[in-house]
Amino acid sequence: MGTVHAALDPEGLRVAVKLIHPAQADNEEFRARFKREVEVSRRVSGPCLVPLLAADTDAAAPWLATEYIPGPTLSQHITANGPLSGARLYAFAAGTAAALAAVHAAGVTHRDVKPANIILAPSGPRVLDFGIAHALDGTSVTRTGVVTGTTGWISPETYHTGTAGPAGDVFAWGALVAYAATGRLPFGTGAPDAVAFRVISGNPDTAGMADDLLTLVTSALSKSPDDRPSAATLTKECTALLSTQTTQALHPNAEIPTTVNDLVTAQWDMPALDDTAWQTTAGRRKGRTIAVVIGAAALGGALVGGLLFQAGSNPGTKSSTGSPTFLPSPTADATDSAHGTARNHSPAGTAKDDPGEASLTAWKESRPARTPAENDAFGAMGTGAWLDPVAYPDFDRAITFHRSRGEVYIATSGQELSPVAVQEVAATACLGLRDLIKSYPDFPYNEYIVVDTARQEGPRIVWEDDFRTNTACSTSIQNRSTPTAGPNSDWHPTKSGLEQAQIPSTDKDEIRVAGQTVDTIISEWQGNSRIINDPNWLDPDNMSVGFARDEAVMYVWADKPEWDQATRDRWAALASDTACQAVLTEARAHKEWRYAQYAITVVDDAGASTFLRWGSTGNCAT
């Protein structure tokens, strides 16, 4: 479909630029498919994917640019070095499952998971190539009667019906991990129809795999898509296996990672590549055009994987040439008015007089992400309607940076934000940026500013705060120490968050805080009572505390289905006060503590739960 060039952007960041062949560019159907590829790539972000940096699908020679990912493909590595083993294999399984979980969460099916589309980079495995990916909302460009994919990696139902959903990606993941573990193609080699017959009717070759990973691979390779686990479930299971490997490998006093990225990094020992041919002085690159420094690097024709966001174009603006360019920052006219939430803002234009005050002028001067840390900011903040480039395609510059002022700008789109929505965006941004600086401690920014672009009078700053000093990421508009009773209306705990919290943690701080919180609640609830058969009796066997890292919420639950509502309410009030103070105390003591919210529930006989109280540390009583 095209040639991939190795290139440098104006600041010396290495990128890969896919330039479409002229014959393909003249084909309207192909151009529509390429445009779809870019749109799909915008939708997806997550671990072990590849960020899309910029694109122009309307240029005479369409192109896209992604982060450059060094390393061999899985096929190349196994051919040269044999199969993966030990913790590296578990890291591979967890990382690729997490990548597919992120793809599926965005409503996309990859449809071409295979060894050639997995790069074993020094930082971990990366899933590439959304060239034939399918958007499940019906926006894809398809051909009737054509089975897409690669022989040996196509699921049985795709051969039967021609359709491919997330379960098809899970099937390919199972085959991929089996190949990584054994070095053998799970359904053998030969003519495409012979391989297809084995996929539909035969058993995969998984001899020699460890039992714990074999169980997951076998379930993923089930002939019926309904019998396969989701990619999200596989991520949880593989992460648990990988965390066991990490715990065994690390010194007892070492920091134990908890996220998929951290766990993969801890056990991933692929050597860094020494490619001195790219040692070009970035300071010489004064123009705005990406400088191609190694021509016609044949990298397989498709390097795009996931995306953080399109950093290279203004809304409604296209490059006037076929050359890849990073375009200027926002220049739309807007009233420079501001509304104080975390701070009271002066009108825009005062930045020179007061460099500590954000303004729309400074926002217009900000630029898209260029460094790895800046590119990771979008993924760290997660996704939502306020940042969704699919729901709001006219605004694809959601996060920009003003380096000299140390400011990160988050521009929302779609509809004017309510006060509660402003708080939600501010909390999400703060928690994401605080998580980001754990990986990038030298991240040169302190302030984050939320700009509401949907107001009738024009864009307006609705929030400004320092994410480094606001350790609890509180978003109380009135006062961060104002006590409130009952549920917090700004957000709501989730069943998936509770399920994540019920997975045992390996983080020493989380374990310590959980133990202290359980002990305090039990002590306060029971006083000096030692009557074990008391229906109100609590102990560590029927009360627990856990952490949903993705939501940054501490969950507290009691397994007491026999309690009546009055008893539940009394316990929830005590547990809520204790949990809030526990999270707040930890946030004040440790700048890296990520949790700012808590939720309280009682689990019933069926395992279901109704959340009784929840809140944020900004609402703790002083």
Helices and strands as residue ranges (DSSP letters): E 2-8, E 14-20, H 22-25, H 28-43, E 52-56, E 63-67, H 74-81, H 86-105, E 108-109, G 115-117, E 118-121, E 124-127, E 134-135, H 156-161, H 166-182, H 192-201, H 211-220, G 225-227, H 231-249, H 260-267, G 276-278, G 282-284, E 291-294, E 337-338, H 360-365, H 372-381, G 385-387, E 399-402, E 407-412, H 419-439, E 447-452, E 460-466, H 495-501, H 508-526, E 543-548, E 553-558, H 565-589, E 597-603, E 609-616, G 617-619
